[in-house]
Amino acid sequence: MADDHDDPGPAQYASPPCFMHELDPAFQPSMTDWSDVRRWRKAERERLIAARLAVSADTRAAMSQRIAEGLDRIIGGIDGRMVSLYWPFRGEPDLRPWMASINERGGRTALPIVIEKGQPLIFRAYRPGDRLEKGVWNIPIPAEGDPVLPDIVISPIVGIDPQNYRLGYGGGFFDRTLAAMPFKPLVIGVGYELQRIATIYPQPHDIPMDRIVTEAG
């Protein structure tokens, strides 16, 4: 699911040599002001995206395959269910082969679409081969079709904490979308183990994932 995409700059690690601040909450700064949290999230977002991009394409492809296998284990039978995925962006897990397999097994798939800044996303049905056009940030979106409501939402993460709170791209689209839906879908965050962090400093508007799947399971 797309959020506001900040440009992380060159694909290189931005962390200092000591990583204890990422592993132990005791090493995290104490922040209660939203402006402080927002600044921290921006820097952490840039660091995590750079780390993700530093992984080789072949390694990311192998990890994406393991993530797809983990999703199958969690979801189980897919026949008749609508799953929203995403078009991979800046090193996110590429689940397009799994998207094709969902349709082959009797499921249906959709992609999220940004309609307007500050507004919820909509979902439009898509299956491999349907016509695409460029959306916001030039991310491909289905060119036509009525909005749909997915039973399962697969959302890429930039970072994830032990309480399953997701660090996204900063636009707030994900939280607004879930809050606006008439029913609660199963929400699964997907990413790599390297994206685990001690906390995102969750705020009242943040909505945690139901489940998290990485290449480790």
Order of alpha helices (4+ residues) and beta strands (2+ residues): alpha-alpha-alpha-beta-alpha-beta-beta-beta-beta-beta-beta-beta-beta-alpha-beta-beta
